[in-house]
Amino acid sequence: MKLMVIDTALGACLAGCFTVEGTQVQSLGLRREEMTKGHQERLGGMARDAAADAGGLSGVERVGVTVGPGSFTGLRVGLSFALGLGAALGADVIGISTLDALAASVPRDGRVVAAIDARRGQVYIRRFNNGVAVSEAEALPIADAIEAILADGPADQVTIVGSGAPVLLEADERLGAATSMPLVAPSAEALARLTAELDPQTSPPKPIYLRAPDATPPTRLPGQPRTAAS
């Protein structure tokens, strides 16, 4: 299967073309840059160059895109691009959880915790055992996340992957024996595998929000007078 993956939800901008046959993942063209903003300006050119390296987009059957949790603006950029590309190619568009993709970026043996720093004393978190999710994706206070991890078993038997890893380890010395892999974004190969594996019916390209956005609607329309204080 020939496919394309897009990731703009976390700390990188990525566009890549791959073929996936069973467990074999082959990169045909890949562009990736670490960044926390500016994805909109870079994504189109990176996708163009990756597609050129792959000999064009002919034969692409699926487009995989990260749908969160992550940056509100970043994931919307990736989603819009992927949906437009999928429509142009007549390809299925697969929505990929960033937490699932982070977990798939490390060996699936044993316990893995995907954790993203959500700021404000919280982490986005999901726990896995031998590649199978054992919890839902959640936004948890750091203290609650630590207790959930330790409830699953000893700290020296767990790998914590993602930007939330150093946050959790620094918060509680009981996690000191855990393996920390503070990836800023999922690996391209993990995204390609998940794009091939996931069912389009159960993995739609819709954003995953575990917490309301920081921005709030205006309290009055432009030109409308302010309400006098009572």
FENFEN-V726908 format. One record per backbone hydrogen bond with DSSP energy under -1.0 kcal/mol. CO is the residue of the C=O (numbers start at 1). NH is the residue of the N-H. Records with the same first field share a line. If there is no record, write none. Layout:
# FENFEN-V726908
CO->NH + NH
This chain:
# FENFEN-V726908
1->20
2->61
3->18
4->64
5->16
6->66
7->14
9->71
11->35
13->33
14->7
15->31
16->5
17->28 + 29
18->3
19->26
21->24
24->21
26->19
29->17
31->15
33->13
38->42
39->43
42->46
43->47
44->48
45->49
46->50
47->51
48->52
49->53
50->54
51->56
52->55
57->60
61->92
62->4
63->94
64->6
65->96
67->208
68->98
71->75
72->76
73->77
74->78
75->79
76->80
77->81
78->82
79->83
80->84
81->85
82->86
83->87
84->88
85->89
86->90 + 91
92->63
94->65
96->67
97->101
98->102
99->103
100->104
102->105
103->106
110->130
111->159
112->128
113->161
114->126
115->164
116->124
119->122
121->142
122->118
123->140
124->116
125->138
126->114
127->134
128->112
129->132
132->129
138->125
140->123
141->145
142->146
143->147
144->148
145->149
146->150
147->151
154->157
155->158
158->179
159->113
160->181
161->115
162->165
164->168
165->169
166->170
168->172
172->175
173->176
175->178
179->160
181->162 + 183
184->11
187->191
188->192
189->193
190->194
191->195
192->196
193->197
194->198
199->203
203->95
204->206
221->224
